[in-house]
Amino acid sequence: MAYQGLENKTDSMAKLALLADENGRDVLLILVKTTYDIAENGSLTLSDEQESICFEGEYNGEPGKSSLKIAPEANFEKLATDVVLIGHGYAPGGQPVTRFDVGLQVANLRQHIRVFGDRVWQKRVTANRIVTWIMSHPQPVTKVPLIYEKAFGGQDLTPDDEKHHAFEPRNLVGTGVIAKHSKLDKVALPNLEDPKQLIESPTDRPQPMGMGFVSPDWQPRLGYAGTYDKNWENTRLPMLPLDFNRAFFNAAHPKLTAQGFLQGSEVIHAINATPQGRLSVQMPGDKPVIKMKYQYRDSKILETKLDTVVINTDEMTLSLLWRATEDVFNRIYKMEKITVENQQQVQQIIPDDYELLA
């Protein structure tokens, strides 16, 4: 039979992508994204409008100059589940305070952030030209966006000598970095900090704190991208470098990258990420069933893994992105059909003509 493409029998979004892995082998990627509306009590209902699969990614502002809102969702392999929260931190009870905490827990993944009102470093120069920086008191606040622009990072390129330029490779769009011999007079401190590593000095370099995606040109992701030098141009181009590490594709904050894959049935606990203060959500565990059929071959069920969990407390939605991959090297023209079904649509006893791919 001729190629029939993708048949999606679910209410979820499903897309295919044909990619090449680091060694140039053809890989078929099947992505299934299911979006749910979250009620105030944490219950879930399937969203009327399902989120599209975002192949190219999306930034919170100008690409390259703002934080990543949605990481590109098409890559040939992923080593673990990413967990991300898009939203704001809310002061308890909606009352203005100078600081409060926001927390997120999914299984054994935990992120704890201390949220401050706006503060600045103010430069002071003594009569004998000694420079000191004074931290202002935080202003009362009720709501702060949980984005990397509000976390420690950024860059200071004001010194005349480039060797004194400073930047934070883990967050290039943040705030708080001050270079030696800086010409700045005032620098905004981050609103989001690690409670166990609070900033006390302009020379402190704490880990940037966030719950969103890490951009591909930030560390630690950049360190996994490999070496693109003359040797790579002469021996590997257009393939990826030999030292490319698939950990590059995991884009969540390091504290929210699972050790392996979540099941999609875990409980999400969020504190002060909604106006109500506490939110608990039981993920539904509705792993899709993805079947692959080649010409003159029996169908088989592909292994499906939970790629990404996105909790959006601004829009009160939960999206689960599932993935399956198949090595189709030298078999592209033998592909006949890919089917996506719900668990309920699959018979409890798998017929003999289906092969389970472990």
C-alpha positions as CSV (number, residue, x, y, z in Angstrom):
1,M,0.0,0.0,0.0
2,A,1.2,3.6,-0.6
3,Y,2.2,5.9,2.3
4,Q,-0.9,7.0,4.1
5,G,0.7,9.4,6.6
6,L,-0.5,10.1,10.2
7,E,-3.9,9.1,11.4
8,N,-4.8,10.8,14.7
9,K,-7.8,9.2,16.4
10,T,-7.4,11.4,19.5
11,D,-8.5,14.9,20.5
12,S,-4.8,15.8,21.1
13,M,-2.4,17.5,18.6
14,A,-0.2,15.1,16.7
15,K,2.6,15.9,14.3
16,L,5.4,14.1,12.4
17,A,8.9,15.3,11.7
18,L,11.7,13.5,9.7
19,L,15.0,14.4,11.3
20,A,18.7,13.3,11.1
21,D,20.5,12.2,14.2
22,E,24.1,13.2,15.1
23,N,25.4,10.6,12.7
24,G,23.1,11.4,9.8
25,R,20.6,8.5,10.3
26,D,17.0,9.3,9.4
27,V,14.8,9.4,12.5
28,L,11.0,9.7,12.4
29,L,9.7,11.8,15.3
30,I,6.0,11.5,16.4
31,L,4.9,14.2,18.8
32,V,1.5,14.2,20.6
33,K,0.5,17.1,22.8
34,T,-2.5,17.1,25.1
35,T,-3.7,20.3,26.8
36,Y,-6.0,20.5,29.8
37,D,-7.7,23.3,31.6
38,I,-6.9,23.5,35.3
39,A,-9.8,24.4,37.7
40,E,-9.0,26.3,41.0
41,N,-9.4,23.0,42.9
42,G,-6.8,21.3,40.6
43,S,-9.2,19.2,38.6
44,L,-8.5,18.8,34.9
45,T,-10.7,18.9,31.8
46,L,-9.6,18.5,28.2
47,S,-9.2,21.9,26.6
48,D,-11.6,22.8,23.8
49,E,-8.7,24.3,22.0
50,Q,-5.6,22.1,21.9
51,E,-2.2,23.9,21.9
52,S,-0.3,23.4,18.6
53,I,3.1,21.7,18.6
54,C,5.8,24.4,18.5
55,F,8.6,23.3,16.2
56,E,10.5,26.6,16.1
57,G,10.1,27.7,19.7
58,E,8.8,30.9,21.1
59,Y,10.5,33.7,23.1
60,N,9.0,36.1,25.7
61,G,10.3,39.0,23.6
62,E,12.8,39.6,20.9
63,P,14.6,36.3,20.1
64,G,18.1,36.2,21.5
65,K,17.4,39.2,23.7
66,S,14.7,37.7,25.9
67,S,14.1,34.4,27.7
68,L,12.7,31.3,26.0
69,K,9.0,30.8,26.6
70,I,8.6,27.5,24.7
71,A,11.6,25.5,23.6
72,P,11.6,24.0,20.1
73,E,9.7,20.7,20.4
74,A,11.2,18.8,17.5
75,N,14.5,17.0,18.3
76,F,15.6,13.5,17.4
77,E,16.1,12.3,21.0
78,K,15.6,13.4,24.6
79,L,17.2,11.9,27.7
80,A,14.7,13.0,30.3
81,T,11.4,14.8,31.0
82,D,11.5,18.6,31.2
83,V,9.1,20.3,33.7
84,V,8.4,24.0,33.2
85,L,6.1,26.5,34.9
86,I,5.0,29.6,33.0
87,G,3.4,32.2,35.2
88,H,3.9,34.7,38.1
89,G,4.7,34.5,41.8
90,Y,1.9,35.9,44.0
91,A,2.3,37.3,47.5
92,P,0.2,35.3,50.0
93,G,-3.3,36.7,50.4
94,G,-2.6,39.3,47.7
95,Q,-1.1,41.7,50.3
96,P,2.0,43.7,49.3
97,V,5.1,42.3,50.9
98,T,8.8,42.8,50.3
99,R,9.6,39.1,49.9
100,F,7.8,35.7,49.7
101,D,8.5,32.2,48.4
102,V,7.3,30.3,45.4
103,G,7.7,26.5,45.1
104,L,7.1,23.8,42.6
105,Q,7.3,20.0,43.1
106,V,6.7,17.2,40.7
107,A,7.7,13.8,41.9
108,N,11.3,14.2,43.3
109,L,11.8,17.5,41.3
110,R,11.7,20.6,43.5
111,Q,12.3,24.3,42.8
112,H,12.2,26.8,45.6
113,I,12.5,30.5,44.8
114,R,12.7,33.5,47.1
115,V,10.9,36.5,45.4
116,F,11.9,40.0,46.3
117,G,10.3,43.3,45.5
118,D,12.4,45.7,43.3
119,R,15.9,46.6,44.6
120,V,19.0,48.1,43.2
121,W,22.7,48.2,43.8
122,Q,23.7,51.9,44.1
123,K,27.3,52.9,43.5
124,R,29.1,55.0,46.2
125,V,32.5,56.5,45.6
126,T,34.4,57.7,48.7
127,A,36.8,60.7,48.8
128,N,39.8,58.5,48.2
129,R,38.1,56.9,45.2
130,I,37.1,53.6,46.8
131,V,34.0,52.1,45.1
132,T,31.3,50.4,47.2
133,W,27.8,49.2,46.2
134,I,24.9,49.6,48.6
135,M,21.8,47.3,48.3
136,S,18.5,49.2,48.6
137,H,15.6,47.8,50.6
138,P,13.1,45.8,48.5
139,Q,9.8,47.5,47.6
140,P,6.5,45.9,48.5
141,V,5.1,43.7,45.7
142,T,2.1,41.5,45.1
143,K,3.0,39.8,41.8
144,V,6.3,39.1,39.9
145,P,6.7,37.3,36.6
146,L,8.7,34.0,36.9
147,I,11.0,34.8,34.0
148,Y,14.8,34.8,33.7
149,E,14.8,38.6,33.1
150,K,14.0,38.8,36.8
151,A,16.7,36.3,37.9
152,F,20.4,36.8,38.4
153,G,22.4,37.3,35.2
154,G,22.9,39.7,32.4
155,Q,26.0,41.4,31.3
156,D,28.1,44.6,32.0
157,L,30.1,45.7,29.0
158,T,30.8,49.2,30.2
159,P,34.5,48.9,31.2
160,D,36.9,50.3,28.6
161,D,39.1,47.2,28.8
162,E,37.2,44.2,27.3
163,K,39.0,41.9,29.7
164,H,37.0,43.5,32.5
165,H,33.6,42.8,30.8
166,A,31.4,40.6,32.7
167,F,28.4,38.3,31.8
168,E,26.5,35.4,33.3
169,P,26.7,32.5,30.9
170,R,23.8,30.7,32.6
171,N,21.4,33.6,32.0
172,L,22.3,36.3,29.5
173,V,19.1,38.3,29.9
174,G,19.0,38.5,33.7
175,T,20.1,41.3,36.0
176,G,22.6,41.9,38.7
177,V,26.0,41.4,37.0
178,I,28.4,44.1,37.8
179,A,31.9,44.2,36.1
180,K,35.1,45.2,37.7
181,H,35.6,48.9,36.8
182,S,32.0,49.2,35.8
183,K,30.8,52.6,34.7
184,L,27.3,51.9,35.8
185,D,25.9,53.9,38.8
186,K,22.8,51.8,39.5
187,V,22.1,48.1,38.7
188,A,18.8,46.3,39.4
189,L,19.1,43.3,41.6
190,P,17.2,40.1,40.7
191,N,13.7,39.6,42.0
192,L,14.2,35.8,41.9
193,E,16.8,34.2,44.1
194,D,17.9,30.9,45.6
195,P,16.9,31.0,49.3
196,K,20.1,29.0,50.1
197,Q,22.4,31.3,48.2
198,L,21.1,34.8,48.7
199,I,23.1,37.7,47.1
200,E,25.1,39.7,49.6
201,S,27.8,41.2,47.5
202,P,28.1,42.5,43.9
203,T,30.8,39.9,43.3
204,D,28.4,37.0,44.2
205,R,27.6,34.7,41.3
206,P,24.6,32.5,42.4
207,Q,22.8,30.1,40.2
208,P,20.0,31.9,38.2
209,M,16.7,30.8,39.5
210,G,13.7,30.2,37.3
211,M,11.0,27.8,36.3
212,G,11.1,28.3,32.6
213,F,13.1,27.0,29.6
214,V,16.9,27.6,29.4
215,S,18.0,29.1,26.0
216,P,20.3,26.9,23.9
217,D,23.1,29.5,24.0
218,W,23.2,29.5,27.8
219,Q,25.0,27.1,30.1
220,P,24.7,24.3,30.9
221,R,23.0,23.6,27.5
222,L,25.7,25.3,25.5
223,G,28.3,23.0,27.0
224,Y,26.6,20.0,25.5
225,A,26.4,21.4,22.0
226,G,29.8,20.2,20.9
227,T,32.8,21.7,19.2
228,Y,32.3,23.5,15.9
229,D,35.9,24.1,14.7
230,K,37.9,23.6,11.6
231,N,38.3,19.9,12.3
232,W,34.5,19.6,12.5
233,E,34.1,21.5,9.2
234,N,36.6,19.2,7.5
235,T,35.4,15.9,8.9
236,R,31.8,16.1,10.1
237,L,29.8,19.0,8.5
238,P,26.8,18.9,8.1
239,M,26.6,16.3,10.9
240,L,26.9,17.2,14.5
241,P,30.3,17.2,16.2
242,L,31.5,13.9,17.8
243,D,31.4,15.5,21.2
244,F,27.7,16.6,20.9
245,N,25.7,15.4,23.9
246,R,22.0,14.7,23.7
247,A,21.6,16.3,27.1
248,F,21.6,19.5,25.0
249,F,17.9,18.9,24.1
250,N,16.8,19.0,27.8
251,A,15.8,22.7,28.2
252,A,14.3,22.9,31.7
253,H,16.1,24.5,34.6
254,P,18.6,21.9,35.9
255,K,16.5,21.4,39.1
256,L,13.4,20.6,37.0
257,T,15.0,18.1,34.6
258,A,14.0,14.6,35.7
259,Q,16.4,11.7,36.1
260,G,14.9,9.8,33.2
261,F,11.2,10.0,32.3
262,L,8.1,10.8,34.3
263,Q,5.0,8.6,33.8
264,G,2.6,11.5,33.4
265,S,0.5,10.4,36.4
266,E,2.5,12.3,39.1
267,V,1.0,15.0,41.3
268,I,2.0,18.6,40.7
269,H,2.3,20.9,43.8
270,A,2.7,24.6,43.3
271,I,2.9,27.2,46.1
272,N,2.2,31.0,45.5
273,A,2.2,30.5,41.7
274,T,-1.6,31.3,41.7
275,P,-3.6,34.0,43.5
276,Q,-5.1,31.2,45.6
277,G,-1.7,30.3,47.0
278,R,-1.7,26.5,46.7
279,L,-2.4,24.3,43.7
280,S,-2.3,20.5,43.5
281,V,-2.9,18.8,40.2
282,Q,-3.0,15.1,39.5
283,M,-1.7,14.4,36.0
284,P,-4.0,12.1,34.1
285,G,-1.5,9.4,33.0
286,D,-3.1,9.3,29.5
287,K,-0.1,8.1,27.5
288,P,-1.1,7.9,23.9
289,V,-0.6,4.7,21.9
290,I,1.5,5.2,18.7
291,K,1.5,2.5,16.1
292,M,3.9,2.2,13.1
293,K,3.2,0.2,10.0
294,Y,5.7,-0.6,7.2
295,Q,4.8,-2.2,3.9
296,Y,4.6,-5.9,4.0
297,R,5.1,-5.9,7.8
298,D,2.9,-6.2,10.8
299,S,2.2,-3.1,12.8
300,K,4.0,-2.4,16.0
301,I,3.5,-0.2,19.0
302,L,6.3,2.3,19.5
303,E,7.7,3.2,22.9
304,T,6.2,6.5,24.0
305,K,7.9,8.8,26.5
306,L,6.8,12.0,28.3
307,D,8.9,14.7,26.7
308,T,7.8,17.9,28.5
309,V,5.3,19.0,31.1
310,V,4.3,22.7,31.0
311,I,2.2,24.1,33.8
312,N,0.8,27.6,32.7
313,T,-0.6,29.3,35.8
314,D,-1.3,32.5,33.8
315,E,-3.7,30.6,31.5
316,M,-4.4,27.8,34.0
317,T,-3.5,25.1,31.6
318,L,-1.4,21.9,31.7
319,S,0.2,20.5,28.5
320,L,1.8,17.1,28.2
321,L,4.1,16.5,25.2
322,W,4.7,12.8,24.4
323,R,7.2,11.5,21.9
324,A,8.1,8.4,20.0
325,T,10.9,7.9,17.6
326,E,11.7,5.3,15.0
327,D,14.9,4.8,13.1
328,V,13.8,4.8,9.5
329,F,17.3,4.8,7.9
330,N,16.9,3.2,4.4
331,R,13.2,2.5,5.2
332,I,11.6,5.9,4.5
333,Y,9.9,4.7,1.4
334,K,8.6,1.6,3.1
335,M,6.6,3.6,5.7
336,E,2.9,2.9,5.3
337,K,1.0,4.4,8.2
338,I,1.4,6.0,11.7
339,T,-1.6,5.9,14.0
340,V,-2.2,7.7,17.3
341,E,-4.9,6.4,19.6
342,N,-6.0,6.8,23.2
343,Q,-5.4,3.9,25.7
344,Q,-9.2,3.4,25.8
345,Q,-9.3,2.8,22.0
346,V,-6.8,0.0,22.2
347,Q,-8.0,-3.5,23.1
348,Q,-6.7,-4.7,26.5
349,I,-5.4,-7.8,24.8
350,I,-3.1,-6.7,21.9
351,P,-3.9,-8.8,18.8
352,D,-1.2,-11.2,17.6
353,D,-0.5,-9.0,14.5
354,Y,1.0,-6.3,16.8
355,E,4.6,-6.3,17.9
356,L,5.4,-4.4,21.1
357,L,8.6,-2.4,20.7
358,A,10.4,-2.5,24.1
